[in-house]
Amino acid sequence: MSPGRAAGRGRRGVSRVHPVDEPIVAAARALAAGDPLDALNRIALRDDADALALRGIAMAQLGELGRARTLVRRAARAFGQRSPVARARCVVAEAEIALAARELDWPTQALEAARTLLEARGDRHNAAHARLLEARHALLLGRLDTAERALASLDASIAFLRPAARAAHAMAEAGVAVRRVRAAAARAALARARQAAQSAGIPALEAEIGLAARHLDLPAARLIARGGEQPLLLDEVEALQASAMLVIDACRHVVRAGRLSVPLARRPVLFELARALGLAWPEDVPRADLIARVFRTRHPDETHRARLRVEMGRLRAALEPIAGVRATSRGFLLAPARPGEVGVLEHPAREPHAHVLALLADGQPWSSSAMALALGSSQRTVQRALDALGREGKVQAFGQGRARRWAASPLPGFATSLLLPPPLPADLG
């Protein structure tokens, strides 16, 4: 928010400048320094538009996101149509609050319109901040191409960002690099984020970046090959993807060998068959075991066996560039196109709902609808997973109805980054 008052004109055409509102200026500086309590002490009893906006930002920094949203909306109404720039800044602030609350279904069109207005009016800092929010929103939804384009468009605006915003920009770049499995790029981005956070002098921001950096030193996946398994760091996952090993990637639902990859995220039955064959390699898998695993029945009949033959034919056609699927006397066998090993890349945690825990491991409260958007799953499927995790004491809920949120402490011993792509649907049959 703009802390000062704009210059105006007197009746006789003589330029007249409103006096600077010192409490507003001081509160804005306190918020920029990460001291919301000091900001509130200066403006807590005021109800003008500037004070409402700053109080909303202060409450957001204190974690009172519901109250923050209410105050920012009141400020936007108070500014009205006569102050379009200030109103657009309120829209940006509300979008950031929604992002912090993990309400990912907020209207992105409003943020885009606010950014366009701010750019047209020359407010480069807040326009760049709005673009950064768009990138972070896309990143949480797993839309990496969109996030990368938004971040790239900010390259020319980095100089207009304050140190805290530059740190957030670098953190978003690190998030993209991690999900692209580019360990060196992720570490370089986190180093830039740490440097910017030190310039900002905000301890909470430095602590967040430090936690993200520590995650890079935790296992990001488990490799299962020839019956044994080992945890892998992000650097090792990157090296594995560049190797000649045929990898069935259960974190991203892709089968790859070197630079060739076959995405199967939208074909869950085929992926589950490939996974079963990879776990058993170099042995074959009996037909009855495949039917029980994929079609969820222990009493197969001829229709199940016929369907298995059809699905195996589809899997053979899908994997043709990198592997074959051979029928044996008792089942099926995976045969890599090039000599080499076969491995299955699994989630680092032995947990059936690891993808849900991964989202909650950032310490932020999530709604079930936002989690469904981020995971590309149905809200009912996510709700069943949350209920199961709640019974085990791994997550906790607070609030009622549409305000209900779920949270969990970060799980020690594994990184969350590779768990974010959408999981396989619960019903494979």
URWOZI-V193714 format. One record per residue. N is the residue number from 1. RES is the residue in one letter. SS is DSSP state (2 for helix, 1 for strand, 0 for the rest). PHI is phi in radians with two decimals (* if undefined). PSI is psi in degrees with one decimal (* if undefined). Layout:
n	res	ss	phi	psi
N	RES	SS	PHI	PSI
N	RES	SS	PHI	PSI
This chain:
n	res	ss	phi	psi
1	M	0	*	147.1
2	S	0	-1.35	118.6
3	P	0	-1.35	-22.9
4	G	0	-1.70	177.5
5	R	0	-1.80	145.3
6	A	0	-1.33	155.7
7	A	1	-1.28	146.2
8	G	1	-2.25	-174.5
9	R	1	-2.11	136.2
10	G	0	-1.39	176.5
11	R	0	-1.12	-34.1
12	R	0	-1.67	16.6
13	G	0	1.46	3.7
14	V	0	-1.46	129.9
15	S	1	-1.13	130.9
16	R	1	-2.26	129.6
17	V	1	-1.91	129.2
18	H	0	-1.18	146.3
19	P	0	-1.13	146.7
20	V	0	-1.17	133.4
21	D	0	-1.46	93.2
22	E	2	-1.02	-45.3
23	P	2	-1.04	-37.3
24	I	2	-1.15	-44.3
25	V	2	-1.07	-46.0
26	A	2	-1.12	-39.6
27	A	2	-1.15	-40.9
28	A	2	-1.10	-40.1
29	R	2	-1.15	-39.0
30	A	2	-1.10	-40.4
31	L	2	-1.15	-40.4
32	A	2	-1.10	-28.7
33	A	0	-1.56	2.0
34	G	0	1.37	30.1
35	D	0	-2.10	77.5
36	P	2	-1.17	-29.6
37	L	2	-1.15	-41.3
38	D	2	-1.11	-39.7
39	A	2	-1.08	-43.8
40	L	2	-1.14	-36.5
41	N	2	-1.05	-27.5
42	R	2	-1.53	-23.4
43	I	2	-2.31	10.9
44	A	0	-1.06	-29.9
45	L	0	-1.69	6.3
46	R	0	-1.76	148.6
47	D	0	-2.19	15.1
48	D	0	-1.31	168.3
49	A	2	-1.06	-45.6
50	D	2	-1.05	-44.3
51	A	2	-1.17	-39.7
52	L	2	-1.06	-42.9
53	A	2	-1.11	-45.9
54	L	2	-1.18	-36.1
55	R	2	-1.11	-38.7
56	G	2	-1.08	-43.1
57	I	2	-1.14	-39.0
58	A	2	-1.10	-44.0
59	M	2	-1.12	-34.4
60	A	2	-1.13	-41.8
61	Q	2	-1.13	-27.5
62	L	0	-1.48	-3.5
63	G	0	1.60	1.0
64	E	0	-1.53	75.0
65	L	2	-1.24	-35.5
66	G	2	-1.11	-47.3
67	R	2	-1.13	-37.8
68	A	2	-1.07	-43.8
69	R	2	-1.09	-43.0
70	T	2	-1.05	-44.3
71	L	2	-1.16	-41.4
72	V	2	-1.15	-38.5
73	R	2	-1.16	-39.2
74	R	2	-1.08	-39.4
75	A	2	-1.12	-41.9
76	A	2	-1.07	-42.5
77	R	2	-1.15	-37.8
78	A	2	-1.17	-37.8
79	F	2	-1.15	-41.5
80	G	0	1.15	-166.5
81	Q	0	-1.30	-16.0
82	R	0	-1.34	-16.0
83	S	0	-2.22	70.0
84	P	2	-1.11	-33.6
85	V	2	-1.19	-46.4
86	A	2	-1.10	-38.9
87	R	2	-1.13	-40.2
88	A	2	-1.12	-36.8
89	R	2	-1.12	-34.7
90	C	2	-1.14	-37.7
91	V	2	-1.09	-42.1
92	V	2	-1.10	-43.2
93	A	2	-1.10	-41.4
94	E	2	-1.14	-36.9
95	A	2	-1.11	-39.0
96	E	2	-1.17	-37.0
97	I	2	-1.12	-43.4
98	A	2	-1.09	-37.2
99	L	2	-1.16	-41.6
100	A	2	-1.12	-33.6
101	A	0	-1.45	2.3
102	R	0	0.98	40.2
103	E	0	-1.70	85.7
104	L	0	-1.43	-3.6
105	D	0	-1.71	17.9
106	W	0	-1.21	154.1
107	P	0	-1.23	108.7
108	T	2	-1.21	-21.6
109	Q	2	-1.12	-36.3
110	A	2	-1.13	-40.8
111	L	2	-1.16	-40.5
112	E	2	-1.12	-40.9
113	A	2	-1.14	-39.9
114	A	2	-1.13	-41.3
115	R	2	-1.10	-42.8
116	T	2	-1.07	-42.4
117	L	2	-1.13	-43.1
118	L	2	-1.12	-38.7
119	E	2	-1.11	-42.3
120	A	2	-1.16	-31.6
121	R	0	-1.57	3.3
122	G	0	1.46	10.4
123	D	0	-1.52	79.1
124	R	2	-1.17	-36.9
125	H	2	-1.08	-53.0
126	N	2	-1.23	-30.3
127	A	2	-1.14	-42.0
128	A	2	-1.14	-37.4
129	H	2	-1.12	-39.4
130	A	2	-1.09	-41.7
131	R	2	-1.09	-37.6
132	L	2	-1.13	-38.8
133	L	2	-1.10	-39.1
134	E	2	-1.06	-40.6
135	A	2	-1.16	-43.7
136	R	2	-1.15	-37.3
137	H	2	-1.09	-46.4
138	A	2	-1.10	-36.9
139	L	2	-1.13	-43.1
140	L	2	-1.13	-29.6
141	L	0	-1.52	1.6
142	G	0	1.35	14.2
143	R	0	-1.59	78.9
144	L	2	-1.19	-37.6
145	D	2	-1.08	-43.5
146	T	2	-1.12	-43.1
147	A	2	-1.09	-42.8
148	E	2	-1.11	-40.4
149	R	2	-1.13	-41.4
150	A	2	-1.13	-41.9
151	L	2	-1.18	-38.8
152	A	2	-1.12	-35.6
153	S	2	-1.20	-15.4
154	L	0	-1.54	-8.1
155	D	2	-0.97	-39.5
156	A	2	-1.35	-10.7
157	S	2	-1.86	4.2
158	I	2	-0.99	-37.8
159	A	2	-1.13	-22.3
160	F	2	-1.57	-5.5
161	L	0	-1.53	140.9
162	R	0	-1.25	163.2
163	P	2	-0.94	-40.8
164	A	2	-1.10	-40.3
165	A	2	-1.21	-36.1
166	R	2	-1.12	-36.5
167	A	2	-1.12	-42.9
168	A	2	-1.11	-38.0
169	H	2	-1.08	-45.9
170	A	2	-1.16	-35.6
171	M	2	-1.11	-40.1
172	A	2	-1.14	-39.7
173	E	2	-1.08	-40.5
174	A	2	-1.11	-39.1
175	G	2	-1.08	-42.7
176	V	2	-1.11	-44.7
177	A	2	-1.08	-40.3
178	V	2	-1.12	-44.6
179	R	2	-1.25	-22.5
180	R	0	-1.49	-1.1
181	V	0	1.01	56.5
182	R	0	-2.13	87.5
183	A	2	-1.12	-45.2
184	A	2	-1.10	-42.4
185	A	2	-1.13	-37.6
186	A	2	-1.13	-43.4
187	R	2	-1.14	-39.2
188	A	2	-1.13	-41.0
189	A	2	-1.14	-40.2
190	L	2	-1.17	-32.9
191	A	2	-1.13	-41.0
192	R	2	-1.13	-39.3
193	A	2	-1.12	-41.3
194	R	2	-1.11	-41.8
195	Q	2	-1.10	-42.7
196	A	2	-1.17	-38.3
197	A	2	-1.14	-37.2
198	Q	2	-1.13	-37.5
199	S	2	-1.16	-35.4
200	A	2	-1.24	-29.5
201	G	0	1.22	32.5
202	I	0	-1.90	106.7
203	P	2	-1.01	-39.2
204	A	2	-1.09	-37.8
205	L	2	-1.19	-41.5
206	E	2	-1.09	-39.0
207	A	2	-1.16	-39.1
208	E	2	-1.10	-42.0
209	I	2	-1.19	-39.0
210	G	2	-1.08	-39.0
211	L	2	-1.14	-42.0
212	A	2	-1.09	-39.1
213	A	2	-1.16	-37.9
214	R	2	-1.16	-30.0
215	H	2	-1.10	-28.8
216	L	0	-1.20	-16.5
217	D	0	-1.75	10.8
218	L	0	-1.88	156.0
219	P	1	-0.99	133.0
220	A	0	-1.79	-14.2
221	A	1	-2.92	170.3
222	R	1	-2.10	134.4
223	L	1	-1.79	123.9
224	I	1	-1.93	119.6
225	A	1	-2.56	131.3
226	R	0	0.90	40.6
227	G	0	1.45	-12.5
228	G	1	-1.83	166.0
229	E	1	-2.52	154.7
230	Q	1	-2.60	143.6
231	P	1	-1.31	147.6
232	L	1	-2.19	136.7
233	L	0	-1.37	169.3
234	L	2	-1.05	-39.9
235	D	2	-1.04	-39.7
236	E	2	-1.26	-33.9
237	V	2	-1.12	-41.4
238	E	2	-1.08	-42.7
239	A	2	-1.14	-37.4
240	L	2	-1.10	-41.2
241	Q	2	-1.13	-26.7
242	A	2	-1.54	-5.5
243	S	0	-1.47	177.7
244	A	0	-1.52	-1.8
245	M	0	-1.14	140.0
246	L	1	-1.41	115.7
247	V	1	-2.01	125.6
248	I	1	-1.68	104.7
249	D	1	-1.59	101.7
250	A	0	-1.40	-7.3
251	C	0	-1.40	-31.7
252	R	0	-2.13	-1.9
253	H	0	1.04	51.5
254	V	1	-2.33	145.5
255	V	1	-1.92	124.8
256	R	1	-2.40	153.0
257	A	1	-2.49	106.7
258	G	0	1.12	-127.5
259	R	0	-1.49	-8.1
260	L	1	-1.57	137.4
261	S	1	-2.51	150.2
262	V	1	-2.19	106.2
263	P	1	-1.31	133.6
264	L	0	-2.25	19.0
265	A	0	-1.07	-33.0
266	R	0	-1.62	5.9
267	R	0	-2.27	71.4
268	P	2	-1.07	-33.8
269	V	2	-1.15	-43.6
270	L	2	-1.13	-39.8
271	F	2	-1.15	-41.6
272	E	2	-1.15	-34.1
273	L	2	-1.15	-44.7
274	A	2	-1.08	-39.0
275	R	2	-1.11	-44.2
276	A	2	-1.10	-41.8
277	L	2	-1.17	-37.4
278	G	2	-1.18	-39.2
279	L	2	-1.15	-31.6
280	A	2	-1.53	-17.8
281	W	0	-0.97	138.7
282	P	0	-1.57	11.2
283	E	0	-1.52	165.8
284	D	0	-1.57	172.7
285	V	1	-2.08	127.2
286	P	1	-1.04	148.7
287	R	2	-1.06	-40.6
288	A	2	-1.10	-36.8
289	D	2	-1.18	-40.8
290	L	2	-1.12	-42.4
291	I	2	-1.12	-43.1
292	A	2	-1.12	-37.7
293	R	2	-1.31	-42.9
294	V	2	-1.60	-40.5
295	F	0	-1.72	0.2
296	R	0	1.00	48.7
297	T	0	-2.51	142.2
298	R	0	-1.82	6.2
299	H	0	-2.24	70.0
300	P	0	-1.21	149.1
301	D	0	-2.17	-170.7
302	E	2	-1.14	-30.6
303	T	2	-1.14	-38.4
304	H	2	-1.16	-40.7
305	R	2	-1.17	-36.6
306	A	2	-1.17	-41.4
307	R	2	-1.14	-37.3
308	L	2	-1.08	-40.6
309	R	2	-1.11	-40.6
310	V	2	-1.12	-46.8
311	E	2	-1.16	-35.8
312	M	2	-1.16	-35.4
313	G	2	-1.11	-40.3
314	R	2	-1.16	-40.1
315	L	2	-1.15	-40.2
316	R	2	-1.06	-41.7
317	A	2	-1.19	-38.7
318	A	2	-1.19	-39.1
319	L	0	-1.57	4.5
320	E	0	-0.89	-37.8
321	P	0	-1.18	-24.8
322	I	0	-2.15	-16.3
323	A	1	-2.83	160.6
324	G	1	-2.01	164.4
325	V	1	-2.20	114.6
326	R	1	-1.83	140.0
327	A	1	-1.47	136.7
328	T	0	-2.04	179.7
329	S	0	-1.12	-29.5
330	R	0	-1.97	-11.1
331	G	1	-3.07	-131.9
332	F	1	-2.39	152.6
333	L	1	-2.32	136.9
334	L	1	-1.51	130.6
335	A	1	-2.20	104.8
336	P	1	-1.02	144.6
337	A	0	-1.20	-31.4
338	R	0	-2.02	149.4
339	P	0	-1.03	137.0
340	G	0	2.76	-179.7
341	E	0	-1.50	165.6
342	V	1	-2.17	134.5
343	G	1	-2.43	158.1
344	V	1	-2.04	125.0
345	L	1	-1.66	114.1
346	E	1	-1.94	167.4
347	H	0	-1.04	147.2
348	P	0	-1.20	-24.0
349	A	0	-1.77	136.7
350	R	0	-1.42	81.1
351	E	0	-2.59	123.4
352	P	0	-1.11	-21.9
353	H	0	-2.01	39.4
354	A	2	-1.09	-32.9
355	H	2	-1.15	-33.1
356	V	2	-1.28	-45.0
357	L	2	-1.07	-31.4
358	A	2	-1.09	-41.2
359	L	2	-1.17	-39.1
360	L	2	-1.32	-16.2
361	A	0	-1.23	-8.2
362	D	0	-1.40	-2.1
363	G	0	1.46	-3.7
364	Q	0	-1.57	150.7
365	P	0	-1.35	137.0
366	W	1	-2.16	142.9
367	S	0	-1.51	156.4
368	S	2	-1.15	-32.4
369	S	2	-1.18	-39.8
370	A	2	-1.16	-38.4
371	M	2	-1.13	-38.7
372	A	2	-1.10	-40.0
373	L	2	-1.11	-44.9
374	A	2	-1.18	-32.8
375	L	2	-1.64	-6.5
376	G	0	1.14	32.4
377	S	0	-2.13	176.2
378	S	0	-1.43	152.6
379	Q	2	-1.13	-33.4
380	R	2	-1.18	-39.4
381	T	2	-1.10	-43.4
382	V	2	-1.12	-40.3
383	Q	2	-1.11	-39.3
384	R	2	-1.11	-40.8
385	A	2	-1.11	-42.3
386	L	2	-1.13	-39.9
387	D	2	-1.09	-42.1
388	A	2	-1.13	-43.0
389	L	2	-1.19	-33.0
390	G	2	-1.16	-39.7
391	R	2	-1.11	-29.0
392	E	0	-1.53	-1.6
393	G	0	1.34	17.0
394	K	0	-1.59	-18.0
395	V	0	-2.38	162.0
396	Q	1	-2.37	147.8
397	A	1	-1.97	149.3
398	F	1	-2.55	150.1
399	G	0	1.58	169.3
400	Q	0	-2.27	154.3
401	G	2	1.03	-133.7
402	R	2	-1.20	-18.7
403	A	2	-1.55	3.8
404	R	0	-1.22	132.2
405	R	1	-2.27	154.5
406	W	1	-2.12	142.1
407	A	1	-2.58	158.5
408	A	0	-2.68	152.6
409	S	0	-1.29	149.3
410	P	0	-1.00	133.9
411	L	0	-1.35	126.3
412	P	0	-1.26	145.8
413	G	0	1.74	-4.3
414	F	1	-2.66	151.1
415	A	0	-1.50	157.3
416	T	0	-1.74	-11.9
417	S	2	-1.07	-39.9
418	L	2	-1.39	-5.7
419	L	2	-1.58	-0.2
420	L	0	-1.40	-25.4
421	P	0	-1.06	156.0
422	P	0	-1.02	139.3
423	P	0	-1.40	172.2
424	L	0	-1.22	146.0
425	P	0	-1.03	150.7
426	A	0	-1.16	-34.9
427	D	0	-1.76	105.9
428	L	0	-1.60	-7.9
429	G	0	-1.49	*
